[in-house]
Amino acid sequence: MTGVLVAPDLQRSYAVSADWIELLALARPDGTATDGDIMKPNDFLEDRAAPLPEGVSEGAIDDPDIVDVAAEPALDAIFEELALRQRVLGEAYPFDLVVEKRSLVLTMAASPADAIIEQGRSIYLACLYMSAIRSGLFDAKAGAISADPTIGNLFQICATIAAAGYIKGDAYWFGHPRPDTTSMLEAVGKLSELLKQGTVALQAPLGETKFAKDGGVDVVAWRDHHDGRPAKIIVYGQCASGMNWEGKPVGPKVQRMDGYYTDTPSQHWLPALLTPFPLYMDKENSHGLANEEARLGFYRRNEAEMGVIIDRLRIVRWCIEGLRDIQPSMRAAVDKLDDLFDWSRKAQTAAMLAV
């Protein structure tokens, strides 16, 4: 294997290890990966983040049965993560998964008959490669794959479609660079027209930087009433394609954007965070996410600051919903899907050449 794909530490993050298995299944000619691809005793023992089980000595670690016992909690968590992905996505999950008591086999799934489900699978794979680059499983430079700012720009395609699908409405790709190439002030004006609410100022707020592009808001979604009148659901979302999402609540950004109006579109709106990776990826150890109850608590605590959370599995499901009912403003994102898929195919080709 060349330096394009980089195996993870088994104890680092079960979500990262689950991504690793998926990446290998995508890269291999037979389309198959197993638990053996993450359970290499020497790798596990060289960099062990968790202590050995009670009663197991360092001198006994050459015994493969003892190594299995030491690794079992991590393997269980990885198995559970992959099973969750399959259960939540159903036919939209690009893989077939067989999990037994102490073994796992992941294979590429046959193509579905539903073209939109197939698009959902392709969106999942694009998000997987984005995550792999961010988590260090995929060396973009070694694979000659564009990363920054390409990943962030491409993810806004997914975010716009998913936001519209989630609220069963429409969405405007507000993040820079916008497909309509508007300036910040022009984009605020267009948004006001789309929302049919708000009065835009004649110029940018005093003291605003002349380099203002999107003010930290990447997507705005709304659901109109049948009568076309105000007082409706409006969602302002910020995308986080990197792992530093904890510093990206969109609320203050929306409040700053209010300076572009003489009369803001609404007093009440919903903040949202959208990511191409599971929100808890690489947070499992630092937040003690050892069971589902802890993971539910993790989402609840982050909702308090981030608002609506739409991470990888939710991105895929809500993109499928959005693609089944394409609205006028979100079409700008739909029309860019081929760019997303082209980038993803290049990443897959680079990974296939690496194994």
Salt bridges, closest charged atoms under 4 A:
ASP19 OD1 - ARG85 NH1 2.77
ASP19 OD2 - ARG312 NH2 2.94
GLU22 OE1 - ARG85 NH1 3.00
ASP37 OD1 - ARG28 NH2 2.69
GLU58 OE2 - ARG48 NH2 2.82
ASP68 OD2 - ARG102 NH2 3.58
GLU80 OE2 - ARG295 NH2 2.66
GLU81 OE2 - ARG85 NE 2.89
ASP114 OD2 - ARG324 NH2 2.62
ASP148 OD1 - ARG134 NH2 2.80
ASP180 OD2 - LYS190 NZ 3.14
GLU208 OE1 - ARG256 NH2 2.74
ASP224 OD1 - LYS232 NZ 2.57
GLU246 OE1 - LYS283 NZ 2.84
ASP282 OD2 - ARG12 NH2 2.63
GLU292 OE1 - ARG295 NE 3.11
GLU321 OE1 - LYS168 NZ 3.84
ASP339 OD2 - LYS336 NZ 3.96
ASP342 OD1 - ARG345 NH2 2.42
